[in-house]
Amino acid sequence: MIKPTDFPSNLNGKEFLKALMESATTKAVEDLLSKLPIMDVNSYHYEADAPEATWQEGKFHWVPVGRDRGNAGRIRLAGKPIYPLAERLINGMEALIEMMRFRELQKEPSAPPPSSPREAVLRYFNLPPLDHIPLSHQKVGDKTLREHAREYARLLQLDLKFDKKLKEFSVSVRDHGVGQAPLKVHKTLLSLGSSDKGDKPYLIGVFGQGGSSTYAASKYSWVLSRRAPDLLGGLSDGIGWTFVRHVIPKGRRDPYFAYLAAHPDGRVPSLHATIADALDFKHGTQFCHISYDFGSSASAITRNLYQALNHVLYNPVLPFDTDVAGTKATVYGNSYRLSNASAERKDLDKTFGPQNIEAQ
């Protein structure tokens, strides 16, 4: 019986997790990886029927994302690098909705599910479609609807950093939603093409795959997740962590994307809940993508990312915060921005009578 690989006794868990949460460059990630007992990537060949065959106890191993050696083609599906980042943000919105739905069921097990994501957001967050906000005089308590929405935007954050010396971008997406227990991270956040959303009309995605294309645009990624303590359902509390990288095995023609696993069953390494508490990671999930390749738009991405996110997420169900190289803003979507403009500028509502057009 192979035991899960424990966190190395010669490392301080809190210091390691803090360094991981601050890692935004290839060098920072590789420094952390060098401190861990990791099986050489060419010495362990994952086989779905016998993942334990060449497993070496006491070491972490690189296991294919989705536990599928043929995952490269599916992970490289995205057309533009902005799209999988939008998927990550949508996943964060779903995590917030899911947390509220589970808490509702704890209080009222027979409560019917919301029929759509927008109904869920109205029920759980008291928010209408975001493009209705500029035209509404509604108040939530003593706050305007916009102030109320702004509070929820803080629960989902995208950060873009640029290291001038290494000329590398890192993109982090952090949600304060339901999160996952360490034992389930590999079955959910690191799965491919499998999902438990089919019977949940209040969620947006179904196949659980879009966000994984971020791995193809990154040299490394790291993942942290912790289940909301009141929603553990009997599972152990703790924070699951791992890294994701592209593996090109020697002598083989099947490169794949792999994550660092602590056991042949695919479970990720974890740290005690008290360490997460000490670093104020109460619950939720964070993905950070290192050396992110924005392609031909890279030179202007710090100026254009805010506009691009408003365009791609035209009318998101929830707003979110962004920090783009130190410039902070909240994204409500272009539908909100257009509605806001028409509410503030009456000249945008001009009408024009019939015009005679003569052929030349």
Residue frames as qw, qx, qy, qz and C-alpha x, y, z in Angstrom:
[[0.000, 0.890, 0.457, 0.000, 0.00, 0.00, 0.00],
 [0.428, 0.313, -0.006, 0.847, 1.53, 3.31, -1.13],
 [0.229, -0.700, -0.456, 0.500, 1.14, 6.14, 1.37],
 [0.259, 0.928, 0.173, 0.206, 0.48, 9.73, 0.26],
 [0.594, 0.230, -0.203, 0.744, 3.67, 11.77, 0.14],
 [0.347, -0.807, -0.353, 0.321, 3.80, 14.09, 3.12],
 [0.179, 0.960, -0.109, 0.188, 5.07, 17.63, 3.05],
 [0.690, 0.316, -0.445, 0.475, 8.88, 17.51, 3.44],
 [0.629, -0.676, -0.312, 0.225, 9.87, 17.68, 7.12],
 [0.565, -0.181, 0.013, 0.805, 12.87, 19.89, 6.32],
 [0.057, 0.385, 0.300, 0.871, 10.62, 22.68, 4.96],
 [0.106, 0.288, 0.533, -0.789, 8.42, 25.11, 6.84],
 [0.225, 0.525, 0.797, 0.198, 4.88, 24.75, 5.54],
 [0.042, 0.889, 0.320, -0.326, 3.83, 28.32, 6.23],
 [0.163, -0.659, 0.378, 0.629, 6.95, 29.78, 4.61],
 [0.283, 0.042, 0.821, 0.494, 6.52, 27.50, 1.59],
 [0.191, 0.691, 0.695, 0.059, 2.86, 28.42, 1.10],
 [0.039, -0.875, -0.083, 0.475, 3.62, 32.12, 1.49],
 [0.209, -0.458, 0.581, 0.639, 6.40, 31.86, -1.13],
 [0.277, 0.306, 0.846, 0.337, 4.06, 29.95, -3.43],
 [0.130, 0.827, 0.527, -0.148, 1.35, 32.60, -3.14],
 [0.057, -0.860, 0.144, 0.486, 3.93, 35.26, -4.04],
 [0.513, -0.135, 0.669, 0.521, 5.42, 33.32, -6.99],
 [0.478, 0.768, 0.200, -0.377, 4.94, 35.27, -10.20],
 [0.314, 0.735, -0.532, -0.281, 7.96, 34.29, -12.32],
 [0.897, 0.218, -0.384, -0.028, 9.47, 31.14, -13.80],
 [0.359, 0.436, -0.648, 0.511, 12.50, 31.53, -11.54],
 [0.428, -0.344, 0.470, -0.691, 10.37, 31.75, -8.38],
 [0.924, -0.004, 0.002, -0.383, 8.46, 28.58, -9.30],
 [0.809, 0.335, -0.457, 0.158, 11.59, 26.64, -10.23],
 [0.056, 0.487, -0.634, 0.598, 13.22, 27.66, -6.94],
 [0.676, -0.229, 0.380, -0.589, 10.27, 26.17, -5.06],
 [0.946, 0.184, -0.170, -0.205, 10.22, 23.01, -7.16],
 [0.530, 0.501, -0.612, 0.305, 13.93, 22.47, -6.51],
 [0.230, -0.414, 0.639, -0.606, 13.19, 22.18, -2.78],
 [0.827, -0.045, 0.227, -0.512, 10.66, 19.37, -3.19],
 [0.396, -0.233, 0.876, 0.145, 11.31, 15.62, -3.52],
 [0.689, 0.495, 0.025, -0.528, 10.05, 15.12, -7.07],
 [0.777, 0.048, 0.590, 0.214, 10.44, 12.00, -9.18],
 [0.112, -0.345, 0.528, 0.768, 12.27, 12.69, -12.44],
 [0.612, 0.411, 0.089, -0.670, 9.68, 13.28, -15.11],
 [0.608, 0.422, -0.588, -0.325, 11.23, 10.65, -17.39],
 [0.102, 0.214, -0.940, 0.244, 11.40, 8.01, -14.65],
 [0.341, 0.294, 0.756, -0.475, 7.67, 7.83, -14.00],
 [0.204, -0.033, -0.632, -0.747, 5.31, 6.96, -16.83],
 [0.491, 0.110, 0.490, -0.711, 1.70, 7.30, -15.80],
 [0.244, -0.087, -0.863, -0.434, -0.52, 4.47, -16.99],
 [0.547, -0.284, -0.006, -0.787, -4.23, 4.74, -16.24],
 [0.874, -0.158, -0.403, -0.220, -4.57, 1.01, -15.55],
 [0.830, -0.292, -0.283, 0.382, -1.59, 0.87, -13.20],
 [0.079, 0.919, -0.101, 0.372, -0.62, 4.35, -11.95],
 [0.612, -0.722, 0.316, -0.062, 1.30, 2.83, -9.04],
 [0.958, 0.224, -0.040, 0.177, 3.53, 0.64, -11.23],
 [0.652, 0.298, -0.196, 0.669, 6.63, 2.86, -11.19],
 [0.291, -0.870, -0.042, -0.396, 5.58, 5.14, -8.33],
 [0.544, 0.170, -0.566, 0.595, 8.32, 5.83, -5.78],
 [0.482, -0.755, -0.444, 0.021, 6.98, 6.31, -2.27],
 [0.497, -0.607, -0.114, 0.609, 8.04, 9.49, -0.52],
 [0.223, -0.159, 0.347, 0.897, 8.23, 11.56, -3.71],
 [0.468, 0.611, 0.238, -0.592, 5.84, 13.75, -5.63],
 [0.466, 0.093, 0.739, 0.478, 5.19, 12.75, -9.25],
 [0.267, 0.304, -0.238, -0.883, 4.02, 14.50, -12.42],
 [0.363, 0.337, 0.866, -0.069, 0.60, 13.07, -13.31],
 [0.081, 0.279, 0.552, 0.782, -1.31, 14.04, -16.49],
 [0.327, 0.118, 0.241, -0.906, -4.04, 16.64, -16.02],
 [0.779, 0.121, -0.096, -0.608, -7.32, 14.73, -16.17],
 [0.605, -0.287, 0.743, 0.016, -5.16, 11.62, -15.74],
 [0.779, 0.563, 0.273, -0.035, -5.05, 11.42, -19.52],
 [0.572, -0.326, 0.407, 0.633, -1.70, 11.09, -21.31],
 [0.344, 0.383, 0.574, 0.636, -3.37, 12.37, -24.47],
 [0.067, -0.803, -0.475, 0.354, -4.55, 15.67, -22.99],
 [0.308, -0.309, 0.211, 0.875, -2.37, 18.06, -25.04],
 [0.054, 0.319, 0.632, 0.705, -4.81, 18.40, -27.94],
 [0.263, -0.739, -0.608, -0.125, -7.79, 19.18, -25.72],
 [0.413, -0.672, -0.213, 0.576, -5.87, 21.66, -23.56],
 [0.260, -0.224, 0.325, 0.881, -4.72, 23.59, -26.64],
 [0.233, 0.608, 0.738, 0.176, -8.28, 24.31, -27.81],
 [0.021, -0.831, -0.267, 0.488, -8.46, 28.05, -27.10],
 [0.568, 0.682, 0.247, 0.388, -8.22, 30.40, -30.07],
 [0.164, 0.751, -0.190, 0.611, -6.97, 33.48, -28.21],
 [0.438, 0.035, -0.695, 0.569, -5.19, 33.64, -24.84],
 [0.271, -0.202, 0.258, -0.905, -7.85, 35.97, -23.39],
 [0.706, -0.187, -0.423, -0.537, -10.58, 33.31, -23.75],
 [0.694, -0.184, -0.667, 0.199, -9.32, 30.78, -21.15],
 [0.162, 0.038, -0.464, 0.870, -8.79, 33.64, -18.69],
 [0.493, -0.173, -0.094, -0.848, -12.45, 34.57, -19.17],
 [0.765, -0.173, -0.588, -0.198, -13.31, 30.92, -18.50],
 [0.457, -0.037, -0.651, 0.604, -11.34, 31.06, -15.26],
 [0.159, -0.080, 0.250, -0.952, -13.36, 34.10, -14.20],
 [0.680, -0.164, -0.349, -0.623, -16.64, 32.37, -15.10],
 [0.687, -0.119, -0.698, 0.163, -15.55, 29.39, -13.00],
 [0.196, 0.018, -0.524, 0.828, -14.97, 31.81, -10.12],
 [0.455, -0.139, -0.027, -0.879, -18.50, 33.21, -10.51],
 [0.765, -0.142, -0.552, -0.301, -19.85, 29.66, -10.44],
 [0.515, -0.027, -0.702, 0.491, -17.88, 28.92, -7.27],
 [0.111, -0.062, 0.353, -0.927, -19.53, 31.88, -5.56],
 [0.656, -0.102, -0.239, -0.709, -23.01, 30.82, -6.71],
 [0.725, -0.045, -0.687, -0.017, -22.37, 27.19, -5.71],
 [0.248, 0.052, -0.663, 0.704, -21.30, 28.24, -2.22],
 [0.370, -0.042, 0.215, -0.903, -24.55, 30.14, -1.71],
 [0.743, -0.035, -0.448, -0.496, -26.64, 27.27, -3.11],
 [0.598, -0.016, -0.762, 0.247, -25.02, 24.74, -0.75],
 [0.040, 0.010, -0.557, 0.830, -25.63, 27.02, 2.22],
 [0.563, -0.057, -0.101, -0.818, -29.24, 27.42, 1.15],
 [0.755, -0.040, -0.609, -0.240, -29.65, 23.63, 1.07],
 [0.343, 0.037, -0.756, 0.556, -28.18, 23.33, 4.55],
 [0.235, 0.053, 0.397, -0.886, -30.96, 25.58, 5.85],
 [0.700, 0.307, 0.239, -0.598, -33.73, 24.30, 3.58],
 [0.398, -0.188, 0.848, 0.294, -32.95, 20.91, 1.95],
 [0.457, 0.518, 0.720, 0.066, -36.08, 21.03, -0.22],
 [0.121, 0.759, -0.031, -0.639, -35.36, 24.48, -1.69],
 [0.776, 0.538, 0.304, 0.128, -35.75, 24.32, -5.49],
 [0.571, -0.185, 0.243, 0.762, -32.68, 25.32, -7.48],
 [0.205, 0.674, -0.064, -0.706, -32.58, 28.62, -9.36],
 [0.788, 0.482, 0.382, -0.032, -33.55, 28.10, -12.99],
 [0.618, 0.679, -0.024, 0.396, -30.62, 30.10, -14.40],
 [0.580, -0.022, -0.274, 0.766, -27.38, 31.80, -13.32],
 [0.037, -0.403, -0.027, -0.914, -29.11, 35.20, -13.37],
 [0.658, -0.561, -0.298, -0.404, -31.91, 33.94, -11.15],
 [0.797, -0.264, -0.371, 0.396, -29.26, 32.55, -8.79],
 [0.373, 0.164, -0.168, 0.897, -27.46, 35.89, -8.62],
 [0.329, -0.509, -0.150, -0.781, -30.73, 37.71, -7.93],
 [0.788, -0.477, -0.353, -0.166, -31.68, 35.20, -5.22],
 [0.815, -0.285, -0.257, 0.434, -28.32, 34.93, -3.47],
 [0.466, -0.076, -0.046, 0.880, -26.71, 38.32, -4.07],
 [0.110, 0.807, 0.441, -0.377, -29.76, 40.53, -4.65],
 [0.117, -0.479, 0.398, 0.774, -28.29, 41.69, -7.96],
 [0.704, 0.602, 0.245, -0.287, -30.22, 42.21, -11.23],
 [0.772, 0.402, 0.184, 0.456, -28.46, 41.89, -14.60],
 [0.489, -0.398, -0.051, 0.774, -25.51, 44.27, -14.32],
 [0.172, 0.234, 0.378, 0.879, -26.59, 46.40, -17.27],
 [0.281, -0.741, -0.538, -0.286, -29.77, 47.30, -15.32],
 [0.534, -0.482, -0.370, 0.588, -27.82, 48.88, -12.47],
 [0.235, -0.025, 0.063, 0.970, -27.05, 52.30, -14.02],
 [0.270, -0.357, -0.425, -0.787, -30.74, 52.87, -14.78],
 [0.569, -0.510, -0.645, -0.018, -31.99, 51.69, -11.38],
 [0.154, -0.648, 0.263, -0.698, -32.69, 53.81, -8.30],
 [0.860, -0.369, -0.337, -0.099, -33.02, 50.71, -6.13],
 [0.081, -0.691, 0.592, -0.407, -31.16, 50.58, -2.82],
 [0.797, -0.134, -0.583, 0.084, -29.96, 47.58, -0.83],
 [0.554, -0.527, -0.381, 0.521, -30.10, 48.69, 2.77],
 [0.086, -0.899, -0.043, 0.427, -28.35, 52.05, 2.91],
 [0.368, -0.348, 0.583, 0.635, -26.26, 51.35, -0.21],
 [0.555, 0.527, -0.227, -0.602, -26.91, 52.13, -3.84],
 [0.966, 0.190, 0.152, -0.084, -27.18, 49.11, -6.12],
 [0.605, 0.668, -0.356, 0.246, -23.78, 49.97, -7.60],
 [0.177, -0.648, 0.617, -0.410, -22.16, 50.10, -4.14],
 [0.846, -0.155, 0.415, -0.298, -23.81, 46.79, -3.33],
 [0.904, 0.423, -0.050, 0.044, -22.46, 45.21, -6.54],
 [0.286, 0.772, -0.482, 0.298, -19.03, 46.65, -5.84],
 [0.549, -0.522, 0.574, -0.311, -18.85, 44.71, -2.58],
 [0.933, 0.077, 0.344, -0.074, -19.33, 41.41, -4.40],
 [0.638, 0.720, -0.252, 0.102, -16.71, 42.33, -7.00],
 [0.152, -0.737, 0.618, -0.227, -14.11, 42.00, -4.25],
 [0.815, -0.189, 0.516, -0.183, -14.85, 38.26, -4.05],
 [0.847, 0.330, 0.329, 0.256, -13.34, 37.61, -7.48],
 [0.094, -0.890, 0.262, 0.360, -10.05, 39.13, -8.59],
 [0.851, 0.392, 0.098, 0.334, -7.80, 38.97, -11.64],
 [0.309, -0.846, 0.254, 0.353, -4.24, 40.25, -11.23],
 [0.795, 0.535, 0.001, 0.287, -1.79, 40.81, -14.08],
 [0.448, -0.786, 0.266, 0.332, 1.88, 41.35, -13.24],
 [0.737, 0.637, -0.118, 0.193, 4.82, 42.01, -15.53],
 [0.697, -0.546, 0.194, 0.422, 8.42, 41.34, -14.57],
 [0.359, 0.901, -0.175, -0.168, 10.48, 43.83, -16.56],
 [0.229, -0.645, 0.713, 0.151, 13.76, 42.05, -15.95],
 [0.436, -0.023, 0.893, 0.111, 12.55, 38.61, -17.06],
 [0.355, 0.174, -0.407, -0.824, 9.97, 40.06, -19.48],
 [0.194, -0.211, -0.957, -0.056, 7.33, 37.68, -18.14],
 [0.502, -0.330, -0.069, -0.796, 3.62, 38.12, -17.48],
 [0.097, -0.142, -0.950, 0.260, 1.82, 36.29, -14.71],
 [0.468, -0.300, -0.254, -0.791, -1.96, 36.17, -14.43],
 [0.056, -0.073, -0.892, 0.442, -3.74, 35.17, -11.23],
 [0.501, -0.371, -0.369, -0.690, -7.46, 34.52, -10.77],
 [0.119, -0.006, -0.821, 0.558, -8.63, 34.24, -7.16],
 [0.496, -0.466, -0.395, -0.617, -12.18, 33.54, -6.03],
 [0.174, -0.222, 0.697, -0.659, -13.59, 33.44, -2.51],
 [0.731, -0.063, -0.316, -0.601, -16.14, 30.80, -3.41],
 [0.922, -0.285, 0.027, -0.260, -16.86, 27.26, -2.28],
 [0.028, -0.665, 0.746, -0.016, -13.39, 25.86, -3.05],
 [0.884, 0.069, -0.432, -0.162, -12.44, 22.19, -2.97],
 [0.749, -0.569, 0.340, -0.020, -11.14, 19.88, -0.26],
 [0.073, -0.638, 0.715, 0.276, -7.63, 18.56, -1.03],
 [0.484, -0.001, 0.874, 0.043, -8.96, 15.06, -1.72],
 [0.537, 0.630, 0.553, -0.091, -11.21, 16.39, -4.51],
 [0.050, 0.765, -0.255, -0.589, -8.98, 18.90, -6.30],
 [0.139, -0.283, 0.814, 0.488, -7.76, 16.34, -8.86],
 [0.242, 0.399, 0.881, 0.078, -11.31, 15.17, -9.56],
 [0.163, 0.864, 0.435, -0.196, -12.69, 18.65, -10.14],
 [0.019, 0.913, -0.165, -0.372, -10.26, 21.52, -10.75],
 [0.106, -0.554, 0.732, 0.381, -7.75, 19.29, -12.55],
 [0.623, 0.272, 0.733, -0.014, -10.23, 17.15, -14.47],
 [0.100, 0.283, -0.511, -0.805, -10.89, 17.29, -18.20],
 [0.420, -0.042, -0.657, -0.624, -14.26, 16.82, -19.87],
 [0.392, -0.400, -0.822, 0.105, -15.99, 15.61, -16.70],
 [0.137, -0.302, 0.129, -0.935, -18.45, 17.69, -14.74],
 [0.081, -0.396, -0.860, 0.310, -21.15, 17.60, -12.08],
 [0.123, 0.277, 0.088, -0.949, -22.93, 20.64, -13.53],
 [0.126, -0.167, -0.784, -0.585, -25.36, 18.90, -15.87],
 [0.306, -0.609, -0.728, -0.080, -28.20, 18.91, -13.33],
 [0.295, -0.581, -0.304, 0.695, -27.45, 22.43, -12.04],
 [0.349, 0.733, 0.432, 0.393, -29.23, 24.97, -14.24],
 [0.222, -0.968, -0.059, 0.098, -27.95, 27.81, -12.06],
 [0.541, -0.501, 0.413, 0.534, -24.36, 27.24, -13.24],
 [0.363, 0.750, -0.226, -0.505, -22.87, 28.42, -16.52],
 [0.256, 0.488, -0.792, -0.264, -20.45, 25.82, -17.89],
 [0.939, -0.046, 0.027, -0.340, -21.11, 22.11, -18.39],
 [0.924, 0.262, -0.246, 0.132, -18.01, 20.30, -19.60],
 [0.635, -0.737, 0.166, 0.160, -15.45, 21.74, -17.18],
 [0.830, 0.122, 0.240, 0.489, -12.70, 22.19, -19.75],
 [0.350, 0.877, 0.119, 0.306, -12.37, 25.77, -21.03],
 [0.296, -0.923, 0.241, -0.043, -10.15, 27.14, -18.28],
 [0.849, -0.275, 0.347, 0.288, -7.58, 24.38, -18.73],
 [0.661, 0.629, 0.133, 0.387, -6.39, 26.05, -21.95],
 [0.171, -0.955, 0.224, -0.092, -4.55, 28.51, -19.71],
 [0.779, -0.412, 0.407, 0.240, -1.95, 25.76, -19.17],
 [0.751, 0.403, 0.327, 0.409, -1.07, 25.82, -22.87],
 [0.233, 0.881, 0.020, 0.411, -0.31, 29.56, -22.68],
 [0.445, -0.833, 0.284, -0.164, 1.81, 29.24, -19.52],
 [0.418, 0.493, -0.739, 0.189, 5.25, 27.89, -18.76],
 [0.226, -0.122, -0.878, 0.403, 4.04, 26.91, -15.29],
 [0.462, -0.553, -0.212, -0.660, 0.82, 27.26, -13.35],
 [0.158, 0.019, -0.846, 0.509, 0.10, 26.80, -9.69],
 [0.512, -0.461, -0.486, -0.538, -3.19, 26.05, -8.00],
 [0.012, 0.058, -0.733, 0.677, -4.47, 26.51, -4.45],
 [0.518, -0.374, -0.435, -0.635, -7.89, 25.51, -3.17],
 [0.022, -0.013, -0.809, 0.587, -9.64, 25.21, 0.17],
 [0.273, -0.519, -0.745, -0.318, -13.22, 24.17, 0.78],
 [0.335, -0.563, 0.100, -0.749, -15.44, 26.52, 2.77],
 [0.044, 0.200, -0.879, 0.430, -15.16, 24.98, 6.27],
 [0.529, 0.123, 0.502, -0.673, -18.95, 24.90, 6.75],
 [0.793, 0.403, -0.094, -0.448, -19.38, 22.92, 3.51],
 [0.025, -0.517, 0.851, 0.085, -16.82, 20.13, 3.92],
 [0.859, 0.049, -0.217, -0.462, -19.46, 17.41, 4.07],
 [0.942, -0.298, 0.157, -0.002, -17.30, 15.16, 6.23],
 [0.775, 0.439, -0.145, 0.431, -14.04, 15.70, 4.31],
 [0.626, -0.449, -0.159, 0.618, -10.91, 16.93, 6.04],
 [0.105, 0.988, 0.025, -0.107, -10.16, 20.65, 6.03],
 [0.631, -0.349, 0.361, 0.591, -6.88, 21.83, 4.52],
 [0.349, 0.801, -0.156, -0.461, -5.47, 23.62, 1.51],
 [0.858, 0.194, 0.397, 0.261, -4.61, 21.65, -1.59],
 [0.068, 0.849, -0.314, -0.420, -1.73, 22.92, -3.73],
 [0.814, 0.110, 0.472, 0.319, 0.03, 21.85, -6.88],
 [0.004, 0.601, -0.403, -0.691, 1.96, 22.98, -9.96],
 [0.789, 0.483, 0.376, -0.057, 1.14, 22.35, -13.62],
 [0.109, -0.647, 0.527, 0.540, 3.69, 22.13, -16.44],
 [0.787, 0.500, -0.210, -0.293, 4.16, 20.88, -19.99],
 [0.656, -0.394, 0.632, 0.123, 5.96, 17.53, -20.13],
 [0.667, 0.593, -0.377, -0.249, 7.90, 16.44, -23.21],
 [0.841, -0.359, 0.406, 0.010, 9.05, 12.89, -22.36],
 [0.014, -0.600, 0.714, 0.361, 12.26, 11.56, -23.86],
 [0.060, -0.118, 0.956, 0.264, 11.86, 9.00, -26.60],
 [0.236, 0.514, 0.810, -0.156, 8.10, 9.47, -26.89],
 [0.077, 0.260, 0.433, 0.859, 5.82, 11.41, -29.19],
 [0.332, -0.680, -0.603, -0.253, 3.08, 12.20, -26.71],
 [0.151, 0.173, -0.368, 0.901, 3.80, 15.45, -24.83],
 [0.385, -0.646, -0.635, -0.178, 1.19, 16.23, -22.21],
 [0.153, -0.635, 0.231, -0.721, 0.32, 18.63, -19.40],
 [0.669, -0.222, -0.677, 0.212, 0.93, 17.31, -15.90],
 [0.365, -0.780, 0.125, -0.492, 0.39, 18.38, -12.31],
 [0.175, 0.385, -0.798, 0.429, 2.31, 17.48, -9.19],
 [0.789, -0.350, -0.311, -0.397, 0.57, 14.64, -7.34],
 [0.283, -0.568, 0.655, -0.410, 1.14, 13.13, -3.90],
 [0.603, -0.043, 0.765, -0.222, -0.35, 9.67, -4.56],
 [0.133, 0.000, 0.845, 0.518, -0.99, 7.33, -7.52],
 [0.168, 0.624, 0.759, -0.080, -4.74, 7.95, -7.17],
 [0.272, 0.611, 0.323, 0.670, -4.06, 11.51, -8.33],
 [0.351, -0.878, -0.309, 0.105, -4.64, 13.48, -5.14],
 [0.334, 0.763, -0.182, 0.522, -2.65, 16.71, -4.82],
 [0.452, -0.015, -0.562, 0.693, -0.32, 17.67, -1.94],
 [0.331, -0.801, -0.338, -0.367, -1.93, 19.58, 0.92],
 [0.245, 0.245, -0.521, 0.780, -1.13, 21.62, 4.00],
 [0.195, -0.455, -0.775, 0.393, -2.98, 21.92, 7.29],
 [0.022, -0.823, -0.476, -0.309, -5.89, 24.34, 7.58],
 [0.434, -0.805, -0.132, 0.382, -4.10, 26.33, 10.30],
 [0.468, -0.191, 0.351, 0.788, -1.40, 27.27, 7.78],
 [0.127, 0.536, 0.565, 0.614, -4.06, 28.52, 5.36],
 [0.299, -0.867, -0.397, 0.028, -5.67, 30.49, 8.19],
 [0.523, -0.571, 0.037, 0.632, -2.34, 32.08, 9.10],
 [0.259, -0.084, 0.451, 0.850, -2.06, 33.38, 5.53],
 [0.369, 0.399, 0.244, -0.803, -5.71, 34.48, 5.42],
 [0.339, 0.091, -0.750, -0.561, -6.74, 31.88, 2.83],
 [0.516, -0.031, 0.550, -0.656, -10.17, 31.17, 4.33],
 [0.655, 0.297, 0.694, -0.032, -11.73, 29.37, 1.37],
 [0.510, 0.787, -0.047, -0.345, -11.91, 29.47, -2.42],
 [0.861, 0.157, 0.317, 0.366, -9.51, 28.78, -5.27],
 [0.043, 0.875, -0.266, -0.401, -6.58, 30.54, -6.89],
 [0.849, 0.309, 0.259, 0.341, -4.97, 29.78, -10.24],
 [0.084, -0.863, 0.266, 0.422, -1.77, 31.57, -11.20],
 [0.850, 0.436, 0.212, 0.208, -0.35, 31.23, -14.71],
 [0.442, -0.694, 0.286, 0.491, 3.35, 31.99, -15.05],
 [0.178, -0.323, 0.602, 0.708, 5.06, 33.41, -18.15],
 [0.521, 0.556, 0.603, -0.236, 1.65, 33.74, -19.80],
 [0.299, -0.027, 0.570, 0.765, 1.86, 34.10, -23.57],
 [0.341, 0.653, 0.367, -0.568, -0.48, 36.80, -24.86],
 [0.646, 0.424, 0.516, 0.369, 0.81, 36.33, -28.39],
 [0.370, 0.446, 0.250, 0.776, 0.81, 39.31, -30.74],
 [0.254, -0.836, -0.244, -0.421, -1.13, 41.44, -28.24],
 [0.728, -0.368, -0.352, 0.459, 1.51, 41.12, -25.50],
 [0.387, 0.153, -0.073, 0.906, 3.10, 44.53, -26.06],
 [0.232, -0.362, -0.091, -0.898, -0.20, 46.31, -25.40],
 [0.519, -0.386, -0.758, -0.082, -1.88, 43.94, -22.96],
 [0.292, -0.322, -0.540, 0.720, -1.36, 46.11, -19.87],
 [0.174, 0.145, -0.040, -0.973, -3.30, 48.87, -21.65],
 [0.506, 0.016, -0.504, -0.700, -5.90, 46.66, -23.29],
 [0.218, -0.092, -0.962, 0.138, -6.69, 43.84, -20.86],
 [0.208, 0.319, 0.560, -0.736, -9.42, 45.77, -19.03],
 [0.504, 0.370, -0.181, -0.760, -11.16, 46.60, -22.31],
 [0.404, 0.183, -0.847, -0.294, -10.70, 43.04, -23.58],
 [0.052, -0.167, -0.918, 0.357, -12.30, 41.52, -20.49],
 [0.354, 0.393, 0.332, -0.781, -15.26, 43.93, -20.74],
 [0.496, 0.362, -0.469, -0.636, -15.66, 42.88, -24.37],
 [0.357, 0.094, -0.923, -0.105, -15.36, 39.10, -23.92],
 [0.145, -0.403, -0.826, 0.367, -17.52, 39.10, -20.78],
 [0.024, -0.413, -0.349, -0.841, -20.07, 41.45, -22.27],
 [0.531, -0.499, 0.006, -0.685, -22.67, 41.10, -19.52],
 [0.370, 0.119, -0.875, 0.288, -21.29, 38.83, -16.75],
 [0.551, -0.595, -0.553, -0.192, -23.59, 37.61, -14.01],
 [0.578, -0.739, -0.152, 0.310, -21.24, 39.02, -11.35],
 [0.254, 0.918, -0.255, 0.168, -18.71, 41.87, -11.43],
 [0.887, -0.232, -0.076, 0.392, -15.07, 41.29, -10.56],
 [0.198, -0.924, 0.205, 0.254, -12.01, 43.32, -9.68],
 [0.835, 0.403, -0.037, 0.373, -8.86, 43.63, -11.74],
 [0.361, -0.832, 0.258, 0.334, -5.36, 44.79, -10.91],
 [0.804, 0.514, 0.112, 0.276, -3.48, 45.23, -14.17],
 [0.621, 0.262, -0.164, 0.720, 0.14, 46.09, -13.43],
 [0.251, -0.205, -0.407, 0.854, -0.95, 48.29, -10.51],
 [0.301, -0.066, -0.169, -0.936, -4.02, 49.86, -12.14],
 [0.132, 0.230, 0.911, -0.316, -7.17, 48.73, -10.33],
 [0.432, 0.047, -0.227, -0.871, -10.67, 48.67, -11.80],
 [0.524, 0.150, 0.761, -0.352, -13.92, 46.73, -11.63],
 [0.128, 0.049, -0.754, -0.643, -15.28, 44.91, -14.67],
 [0.514, 0.293, 0.533, -0.606, -19.05, 44.99, -15.18],
 [0.510, 0.325, 0.735, 0.306, -19.03, 44.23, -18.92],
 [0.107, 0.036, 0.348, 0.931, -19.57, 46.44, -21.96],
 [0.219, -0.594, -0.684, -0.363, -23.35, 46.09, -21.65],
 [0.406, -0.719, -0.393, 0.404, -23.16, 47.86, -18.29],
 [0.342, -0.318, 0.134, 0.874, -20.79, 50.49, -19.69],
 [0.005, 0.298, 0.565, 0.769, -23.14, 51.25, -22.58],
 [0.336, -0.707, -0.612, -0.117, -26.12, 51.41, -20.24],
 [0.449, -0.594, -0.229, 0.626, -24.15, 53.67, -17.92],
 [0.242, -0.062, 0.304, 0.919, -23.24, 55.96, -20.80],
 [0.139, -0.488, -0.604, -0.615, -26.84, 56.27, -21.96],
 [0.421, -0.716, -0.531, 0.167, -27.94, 57.00, -18.38],
 [0.414, -0.582, -0.078, 0.696, -25.42, 59.80, -18.00],
 [0.103, -0.275, 0.394, 0.871, -25.33, 61.25, -21.54],
 [0.517, 0.549, 0.488, -0.439, -28.67, 62.23, -22.99],
 [0.337, 0.657, -0.386, -0.553, -27.06, 63.03, -26.32],
 [0.087, -0.204, 0.952, 0.211, -26.63, 59.30, -26.90],
 [0.339, 0.414, 0.814, -0.226, -30.41, 58.97, -27.09],
 [0.249, 0.465, -0.188, -0.829, -30.82, 61.30, -30.05],
 [0.628, 0.388, 0.675, 0.020, -33.24, 60.22, -32.75],
 [0.053, -0.332, 0.464, 0.820, -32.93, 61.07, -36.42],
 [0.649, 0.483, 0.261, -0.527, -35.73, 61.55, -38.88],
 [0.823, 0.357, 0.398, 0.191, -35.86, 59.96, -42.34],
 [0.182, -0.646, 0.388, 0.632, -33.00, 61.03, -44.60],
 [0.749, 0.629, 0.080, -0.190, -33.27, 61.33, -48.37],
 [0.513, -0.422, 0.601, 0.444, -30.46, 59.58, -50.22],
 [0.632, 0.692, -0.053, -0.345, -29.99, 60.32, -53.87],
 [0.882, 0.046, 0.328, 0.335, -28.11, 57.96, -56.14],
 [0.105, -0.741, 0.344, 0.567, -25.04, 59.51, -57.73]]
